[in-house]
Amino acid sequence: MNFNLISPEGNGSDYTTRFREDIVIKPNSKVYLNFAQVSQRVSVSFDEDQTITISSSDLLPEFNPDSLSDLNILSETLTFPKGKYSYEAFKNKFNELLNSLTTKNQLHIYTAIDDNFGNNKDNYFNFGYEFEPSFIDKEELTLDAVNNLDFGKTSDGFVKTSATPVAPFNYDCYGLSDTHYLHYCICDNEDASFMSKLNPIYFETNTNWNSMGANAKVCMGLYSTEYMSIYSGAGNKINGGNFYTVSGVPQTFLNVEIDNTKLEVSIALDASGNGITNWTSFNTQISSHAIVFSKDLIDIFPLNEPARFTLQVFLDENNGDFKKVNKKFYFRLIEEGEDTIIYNSMDNNVFFPSGFFSLPANPTTIDEANIGIPFKVLLSSNTQNIGFKEVQFSEFKKTKWVAGDSNPNSIVVDYALQFTDQLSDYLNIVKNSFTPLLYPNLITSINTLNLDSHRYETNINLDFTNSSYTVYIEELPTTNYKNTDTKQNGGYSQNILANIPVPFSNLINNVSKDNSMITGLYQPNFQIISNMKNQSIRSNYFRVIIKRMEDDKPADELLRSVINFTILE
């Protein structure tokens, strides 16, 4: 007699199959399994709560501005609740937990990585942080009410509001942004298309470049309110109602100047003639400027059009500078709308070094603590009502997003994650170890290089692929024996029909189209026959019970099963 017992949907581990007529099993019959088919959801299961620990000692600002003496350190622990999760539910819960930290100041500008990006492999999971797009989107510049001289927002745009000076037509005004520029970004130095999505400073003149006037000039530069407070040497510095020029341009770190014929990019030099590339301290005098790039505007724009540019400070993804202690912050100028790089400071090895953002000693003031994120956008013009129609940039706000949070708004340079044992096993990470350092300051969906540095990719170790089962038929006196992994000497006779070793080991070939169900098939290579030594048995039903082989616990994860066996009289 052959029997094919099919479970009801949703319960593949404990069910009774009834027949319309009695089945008579003659004395001393034998029984053997032909095949067993079992199905369950692709799932992750935790016997107890798991934890995710996120750690970093490399953040900007380096010190907490509230205390000045405390390092700004990221250390957070998340609890992953015990239970059973489908594969998708597991990933969603994991990212939900990571995103729960983005309500805090240190991770506020980040979001958990979308696992769907670049993930076409079965059972692979990408996780980590990247920029939250809404925090790097361009925002219209708002002028600082204090650090401003004769420069304002009018119907003409951001313009000089005082009279045009007489010859030699020097700059005599400025306006500074009231928020900082998000200068810390990792990207491909050759791909200008990133500019629309990563930390741009966009500016457009309020008149056609060739119509500005013979002596008219406008400029956009990078400066710092922290520098106003920190610089303690000789010479002047722009602050409040005080404005100064050097080498004919505003006294800034970096300046982009436009007149009615040409574009010029210049950088600050110290008193010894060293450019910013060689600065070793933020407390350095801006003594003069050196032109590093010049180009005729006719070679960039058609006549009778405004000049439209985007400036970006960046760390190059290609050369790995973003991983080094001594980083190089390059900058590039791009023609807006054409994604054409006009000037890249990498071409002549001009950059802001790590030393530029440092001081010889630990901070004693809030401004000193904040020099890791120093830049603000400075605007100037030498002609009344001439300036910029539009100025937009990626802001970094230092006023706390969450007032009750003792940690400051931060840029996370790098971080690592650690997991408790069961979670480590699923993620294929060595227990009690951290992931490699991850670098979050980009958007993974628009970057193509070095992605392994920015997110962690792993093949989820679905442990049920190693699960084995034991099939019991209550009505069959098979008197077979087994023990469990915790009872080495506790074996006893039981109504065991057969054992099913690792039915899900061929996972890839048996996953449902929506990746939600896995079906395993076990078919013995040869018949394992059990002698029942039974009296005559009459019954119209069989109860099937399937348990986990290792611990004899109910295999309630099984949602469907088919048990096929033969009774020999």
VOGU-3710 file (C-alpha; in Angstrom, 3 decimals, decimal comma):
1> mnfnlispeg> 0,000/0,000/0,000  1,222/3,454/-0,933  0,218/6,575/0,943  0,588/10,210/-0,081  -0,211/12,512/2,846  -0,571/16,198/1,984  -0,738/18,787/4,727  -3,238/21,660/4,838  -1,908/25,029/3,718  -0,165/26,840/6,544
11> ngsdyttrfr> 0,520/23,774/8,713  3,112/21,384/7,422  4,350/19,978/10,724  1,398/18,481/12,616  -1,711/17,325/10,787  -4,074/14,400/10,422  -5,134/12,944/7,083  -8,401/10,976/7,124  -9,689/8,393/4,630  -13,201/7,440/3,603
21> edivikpnsk> -12,588/3,759/4,332  -10,649/1,878/6,952  -7,103/0,884/6,262  -6,063/-2,519/7,528  -2,393/-3,111/8,198  -1,602/-6,806/8,567  0,655/-8,091/11,339  4,442/-7,811/10,988  4,267/-5,310/8,129  7,150/-3,160/6,976
31> vylnfaqvsq> 7,262/0,517/6,030  9,657/2,825/4,194  9,719/6,439/2,984  9,606/7,147/-0,751  10,002/10,900/-0,589  9,253/13,923/1,557  8,595/17,433/0,332  8,612/20,335/2,791  8,092/24,066/2,287  8,624/27,115/4,456
41> rvsvsfdedq> 9,061/30,823/4,139  12,496/32,183/3,471  13,060/33,377/7,011  15,457/34,492/9,701  14,856/33,366/13,265  16,297/34,619/16,560  15,907/32,753/19,832  16,721/35,905/21,802  17,072/39,642/21,201  20,059/40,647/19,084
51> titisssdll> 22,020/43,903/19,120  23,586/46,103/16,475  26,402/48,358/17,695  27,466/51,366/15,607  30,771/52,994/16,488  32,928/55,822/15,196  35,637/58,025/16,653  36,101/59,978/13,418  33,426/62,661/13,209  33,266/66,347/12,398
61> pefnpdslsd> 33,374/68,328/14,574  36,132/66,376/16,311  35,206/67,762/19,732  31,783/68,361/21,196  31,292/72,165/21,067  29,153/72,002/24,219  31,940/70,678/26,425  35,055/71,392/24,298  36,990/68,714/26,201  34,904/65,714/25,076
71> lnilsetltf> 35,626/63,999/21,780  32,639/63,703/19,454  32,211/59,918/19,456  29,411/57,887/17,901  28,420/54,874/19,985  24,904/53,515/19,650  23,365/50,112/20,330  20,155/48,933/18,700  18,013/45,973/19,727  16,797/43,570/17,064
81> pkgkysyeaf> 13,823/41,784/18,689  13,824/38,006/18,850  11,394/36,138/16,618  10,945/34,809/13,130  11,228/37,129/10,131  10,720/36,601/6,458  13,736/37,520/4,392  12,162/40,825/3,344  10,865/41,534/6,846  14,368/40,955/8,221
91> knkfnellns> 15,921/43,455/5,822  13,168/45,981/6,454  13,545/45,665/10,230  17,318/46,002/9,951  17,045/49,234/7,959  14,262/50,488/10,219  16,638/50,165/13,159  19,473/51,956/11,346  17,084/54,745/10,383  15,930/55,118/13,982
101> lttknqlhiy> 19,308/56,722/14,718  18,862/59,349/12,024  16,512/61,183/14,372  19,611/62,025/16,420  22,058/64,815/15,676  25,104/62,721/14,749  23,375/60,763/11,976  20,698/63,278/11,031  21,965/63,918/7,490  22,092/60,189/6,660
111> taiddnfgnn> 19,688/57,409/5,786  19,938/53,637/5,601  21,060/52,408/2,181  18,385/51,123/-0,168  19,164/47,420/-0,496  17,620/47,286/-3,953  20,446/49,266/-5,499  22,981/47,097/-7,280  21,641/43,979/-5,590  20,700/41,392/-8,164
121> kdnyfnfgye> 22,061/38,395/-6,300  19,893/35,875/-4,466  19,932/36,341/-0,700  22,380/39,236/-0,782  21,902/42,157/1,545  23,490/45,611/1,375  23,438/47,777/4,462  24,977/50,944/5,840  24,412/54,689/5,649  24,503/57,261/2,877
131> fepsfidkee> 23,494/60,901/2,511  19,808/61,595/2,964  19,017/63,454/-0,300  16,824/66,056/1,376  19,800/67,205/3,466  22,121/67,725/0,519  19,580/69,300/-1,814  20,376/72,850/-2,840  18,823/75,530/-0,657  18,612/79,207/-1,513
141> ltldavnnld> 21,244/81,227/0,287  20,097/83,436/3,138  22,382/86,327/4,032  23,847/86,677/7,518  22,425/89,769/9,175  25,643/90,483/11,097  28,439/89,586/8,698  27,332/91,829/5,901  28,351/95,151/4,435  26,319/96,951/1,757
151> fgktsdgfvk> 25,136/93,727/0,201  21,572/92,447/0,145  18,758/90,520/-1,502  16,638/92,811/-3,735  14,438/92,423/-6,782  17,701/92,323/-8,749  18,949/89,332/-6,758  21,927/89,193/-4,389  23,612/92,495/-5,189  25,765/95,365/-4,004
161> tsatpvapfn> 23,411/97,937/-2,479  25,823/100,886/-2,132  27,136/103,210/-4,814  29,674/101,981/-7,312  33,179/103,051/-6,252  35,285/105,245/-8,470  38,459/104,025/-10,131  40,127/101,601/-9,522  36,633/100,126/-8,883  37,642/97,952/-5,928
171> ydcyglsdth> 35,348/95,586/-4,083  33,962/97,298/-0,995  31,031/95,104/0,085  30,175/91,532/0,986  27,409/89,265/2,112  27,944/85,965/3,912  25,614/82,972/4,066  24,027/82,409/7,451  24,602/78,629/7,261  27,651/76,514/6,486
181> ylhycicdne> 28,460/74,637/3,316  28,492/70,814/3,357  32,015/70,471/1,989  32,565/66,804/2,830  31,574/64,676/-0,144  33,096/61,638/-1,881  32,711/61,339/-5,633  34,324/60,558/-8,954  36,559/63,445/-9,922  35,796/63,022/-13,634
191> dasfmsklnp> 32,006/62,744/-13,543  30,315/66,133/-13,464  26,815/64,651/-13,494  27,081/64,101/-9,748  26,891/67,824/-9,298  23,136/67,961/-9,413  22,932/65,563/-6,492  25,993/66,087/-4,316  27,002/69,233/-2,365  26,875/71,921/-5,069
201> iyfetntnwn> 27,194/75,672/-4,741  25,228/77,003/-7,686  25,471/80,646/-8,715  24,130/82,611/-11,668  24,893/86,239/-12,514  21,925/88,619/-12,519  22,839/89,975/-15,934  24,333/88,609/-19,120  28,070/88,277/-18,635  28,942/90,377/-21,679
211> smganakvcm> 26,574/93,163/-20,509  28,019/93,659/-17,024  29,933/96,801/-17,929  33,564/97,483/-18,629  34,611/97,695/-14,986  32,004/95,474/-13,336  33,102/92,395/-11,420  31,379/89,879/-9,163  32,810/87,085/-7,103  31,798/84,120/-5,011
221> glysteymsi> 34,164/82,725/-2,440  34,576/80,422/0,569  35,134/82,045/3,938  34,404/81,253/7,583  32,827/82,820/10,660  35,066/80,503/12,706  38,092/82,118/11,072  36,806/85,545/12,071  37,086/84,475/15,692  40,131/82,219/15,568
231> ysgagnking> 42,676/84,098/13,465  44,943/85,822/15,930  47,877/87,016/13,823  48,739/90,311/12,221  46,794/91,804/9,366  43,145/92,324/8,632  40,265/89,881/8,422  36,733/90,214/7,158  34,171/90,253/9,966  30,992/92,138/10,795
241> gnfytvsgvp> 31,123/95,523/9,077  34,809/95,144/8,204  35,707/94,188/4,664  39,129/93,760/3,081  40,646/92,681/-0,186  43,987/91,114/-1,076  45,432/91,005/-4,584  42,321/92,829/-5,781  39,798/90,193/-4,599  37,932/89,601/-1,315
251> qtflnveidn> 40,132/88,239/1,463  38,772/84,665/1,290  40,244/81,152/1,143  38,977/80,529/-2,378  37,505/82,978/-4,866  35,717/82,654/-8,220  35,632/85,988/-10,046  33,684/86,957/-13,172  33,870/90,154/-15,193  32,602/90,938/-18,682
261> tklevsiald> 35,349/88,946/-20,385  36,853/86,243/-18,218  36,612/83,790/-15,340  39,377/83,549/-12,729  39,829/81,169/-9,795  42,250/82,188/-7,056  43,378/80,774/-3,703  44,731/82,304/-0,497  48,444/82,589/0,222  49,986/83,053/3,648
271> asgngitnwt> 52,601/85,678/4,553  55,362/83,415/3,193  53,617/82,902/-0,126  52,422/79,368/0,673  49,090/78,453/-0,875  46,317/76,689/1,055  47,742/73,340/-0,129  50,644/73,839/2,268  48,768/75,262/5,245  49,174/73,315/8,462
281> sfntqissha> 46,798/75,315/10,651  43,488/77,105/10,355  45,060/80,016/12,240  46,944/81,291/9,192  46,991/84,773/7,702  45,349/85,375/4,303  48,026/87,711/2,949  47,425/87,554/-0,780  45,791/85,549/-3,565  47,226/83,555/-6,470
291> ivfskdlidi> 45,308/82,819/-9,666  45,199/79,087/-10,354  42,860/79,189/-13,365  41,746/81,745/-15,954  39,569/81,390/-19,026  37,713/83,668/-21,432  33,963/83,478/-20,904  33,363/83,429/-24,647  34,961/79,989/-24,611  32,389/78,832/-22,071
301> fplneparft> 29,107/80,621/-22,716  27,347/82,101/-25,722  26,935/85,868/-25,778  23,906/87,415/-24,108  23,559/84,780/-21,432  24,198/84,883/-17,700  27,212/83,024/-16,373  25,997/79,861/-14,622  28,409/77,775/-12,575  28,507/75,139/-9,902
311> lqvfldenng> 31,385/74,909/-7,439  32,011/71,720/-5,490  34,550/70,708/-2,852  35,134/66,943/-2,895  37,260/63,974/-1,883  38,275/61,850/-4,828  36,804/58,364/-4,824  39,288/57,019/-7,373  42,533/57,572/-5,471  41,303/56,569/-2,028
321> dfkkvnkkfy> 42,144/59,896/-0,380  38,892/59,710/1,511  40,333/56,795/3,543  43,591/58,506/4,475  44,440/60,432/7,620  45,859/63,293/5,572  43,025/63,949/3,159  42,980/66,222/0,128  39,854/68,285/-0,433  39,864/69,266/-4,096
331> frlieegedt> 37,424/71,621/-5,781  36,026/71,924/-9,270  34,013/74,387/-11,293  31,320/73,085/-13,609  29,256/74,719/-16,304  25,707/74,398/-15,085  23,358/72,569/-17,442  26,126/71,073/-19,544  27,828/68,955/-16,865  31,131/70,142/-18,278
341> iiynsmdnnv> 34,067/70,469/-15,905  35,656/73,853/-16,542  38,319/73,578/-13,875  39,399/70,728/-11,594  41,985/71,602/-8,967  43,325/68,045/-9,153  44,811/68,999/-12,510  47,387/71,254/-10,839  47,377/69,575/-7,423  45,634/72,351/-5,526
351> ffpsgffslp> 43,589/71,300/-2,502  42,614/72,003/1,101  44,758/69,627/3,213  43,650/68,062/6,477  45,973/70,495/8,268  43,895/73,380/6,972  41,027/72,201/9,208  43,100/71,885/12,373  44,702/73,772/15,219  47,874/72,925/17,163
361> anpttidean> 45,995/72,399/20,431  42,624/71,177/21,663  39,773/73,694/21,350  39,094/76,294/24,002  36,128/77,947/22,235  33,070/76,788/20,298  34,502/78,241/17,094  37,727/76,294/17,570  35,725/73,111/18,076  33,801/73,761/14,859
371> igipfkvlls> 36,671/74,295/12,419  36,205/70,838/10,880  33,195/72,287/9,012  34,335/75,868/8,428  33,076/77,135/5,093  30,404/79,694/4,385  29,591/81,243/1,015  30,760/84,844/0,554  29,361/87,076/-2,222  30,727/90,414/-3,409
381> sntqnigfke> 30,451/92,888/-6,271  32,089/96,179/-7,239  29,037/97,601/-9,038  25,715/98,685/-7,551  22,778/96,370/-8,367  25,126/93,860/-9,997  25,563/90,430/-8,443  23,792/87,127/-8,581  20,292/86,270/-9,671  20,429/82,994/-7,817
391> vqfsefkktk> 22,713/81,338/-5,259  21,896/77,878/-3,931  24,041/75,413/-2,021  24,058/72,280/0,121  23,784/73,540/3,672  25,149/72,175/6,903  23,396/73,669/9,909  25,249/73,745/13,212  22,222/74,714/15,286  21,106/71,404/16,782
401> wvagdsnpns> 18,319/69,629/14,987  17,380/67,936/18,277  17,873/70,372/21,113  17,748/67,701/23,824  20,468/65,616/22,203  23,815/66,222/23,916  25,746/65,339/20,747  26,345/67,896/17,965  25,168/67,853/14,364  27,909/65,856/12,693
411> ivvdyalqft> 29,530/64,593/9,545  30,489/60,950/10,082  33,824/60,382/8,353  33,698/56,615/8,860  32,070/54,037/11,129  31,839/50,302/11,748  29,113/47,926/12,925  29,217/44,952/15,276  26,544/42,314/15,952  25,688/39,697/18,559
421> dqlsdylniv> 26,264/36,028/17,745  23,117/34,926/15,934  22,946/38,090/13,854  26,660/37,756/13,030  25,991/34,240/11,769  23,219/35,386/9,462  25,367/38,223/8,121  28,443/36,016/7,689  30,522/38,219/9,975  33,046/36,769/12,417
431> knsftpllyp> 31,586/36,852/15,916  32,771/39,695/18,177  34,326/41,535/15,224  33,431/44,760/13,439  32,726/45,288/9,792  35,464/47,064/7,835  35,288/50,848/8,086  32,442/52,253/5,988  32,384/55,747/4,477  28,872/57,227/4,214
441> nlitsintln> 29,373/60,629/2,554  27,874/59,962/-0,848  24,750/58,535/-2,438  25,351/54,936/-3,465  22,723/54,940/-6,208  24,650/57,549/-8,225  28,168/56,367/-7,470  29,787/53,585/-9,392  33,233/53,204/-7,863  34,531/51,593/-4,683
451> ldshryetni> 31,063/50,771/-3,432  32,478/48,167/-1,062  33,964/51,044/0,906  30,590/52,684/1,422  28,245/49,814/2,172  28,537/46,280/3,461  27,387/43,525/1,145  26,868/40,012/2,401  25,209/36,771/1,391  22,626/36,173/4,100
461> nldftnssyt> 23,347/32,853/5,766  19,845/31,444/5,920  20,434/28,821/8,577  17,398/26,726/7,662  19,349/25,558/4,620  21,159/23,302/7,093  18,013/22,178/8,918  17,089/18,502/9,114  13,816/16,936/10,229  12,318/13,766/11,667
471> vyieelpttn> 8,927/12,446/10,487  6,686/10,657/12,974  3,539/8,676/12,132  1,695/8,083/15,394  -0,271/5,054/14,166  2,779/3,130/12,931  4,765/1,237/15,649  8,114/1,640/13,940  10,147/1,597/17,188  13,065/3,498/15,713
481> ykntdtkqng> 15,558/5,396/17,876  17,087/8,864/18,024  18,555/11,338/20,490  18,960/15,130/20,408  21,950/17,469/20,419  21,476/18,074/24,157  20,732/14,467/25,177  23,575/12,337/23,926  22,482/9,359/26,005  18,756/9,966/26,001
491> gysqnilani> 17,658/8,089/22,915  14,493/5,988/23,086  12,189/4,164/20,705  9,705/6,336/18,870  7,211/6,127/16,028  9,739/7,454/13,541  9,011/6,907/9,885  12,184/8,510/8,561  14,696/11,305/8,939  14,919/14,065/6,332
501> pvpfsnlinn> 18,492/15,421/6,175  18,979/19,015/4,890  16,071/19,166/2,434  16,730/22,864/1,733  20,369/22,505/0,801  19,474/23,084/-2,870  17,943/26,477/-2,014  18,659/28,345/-5,225  16,764/25,913/-7,407  13,625/25,800/-5,355
511> vskdnsmitg> 12,813/29,377/-4,341  9,414/30,672/-5,371  9,154/33,439/-7,943  8,571/36,095/-5,281  11,469/34,747/-3,162  9,068/34,208/-0,269  8,878/30,378/-0,168  11,460/27,623/-0,351  10,659/23,987/-1,090  12,967/21,115/-0,237
521> lyqpnfqiis> 12,734/17,564/-1,530  14,273/14,511/0,085  14,266/11,188/-1,743  16,375/8,389/-0,212  18,959/6,831/-2,472  17,886/3,437/-1,165  14,984/2,174/0,904  15,420/2,249/4,669  12,858/-0,336/5,752  11,434/-0,444/9,248
531> nmknqsirsn> 9,981/-3,687/10,626  6,940/-2,721/12,664  6,394/-6,136/14,407  2,794/-5,024/14,739  -0,477/-6,686/15,509  -3,234/-6,111/13,014  -4,035/-2,407/12,803  -7,269/-0,887/11,557  -7,519/2,908/11,133  -9,011/5,527/8,822
541> yfrviikrme> -6,413/8,244/9,522  -2,707/8,967/9,965  -1,288/11,750/12,085  1,917/13,214/10,716  4,258/15,044/13,099  7,472/16,629/11,820  10,085/17,818/14,309  13,515/19,380/14,045  16,035/16,592/14,100  18,611/18,332/16,320
551> ddkpadellr> 16,323/19,188/19,262  13,028/17,374/18,619  11,106/20,641/18,784  8,024/21,109/16,566  8,988/22,261/13,080  6,250/24,865/13,049  8,185/26,864/10,428  6,978/24,325/7,843  3,909/25,657/6,078  3,375/22,689/3,791
561> svinftile> 4,556/19,097/3,511  3,966/15,969/1,484  4,941/12,591/2,974  4,896/9,584/0,651  5,526/6,106/2,085  4,830/2,462/1,346  3,616/-0,299/3,707  4,667/-3,826/2,777  2,512/-6,617/4,107
//
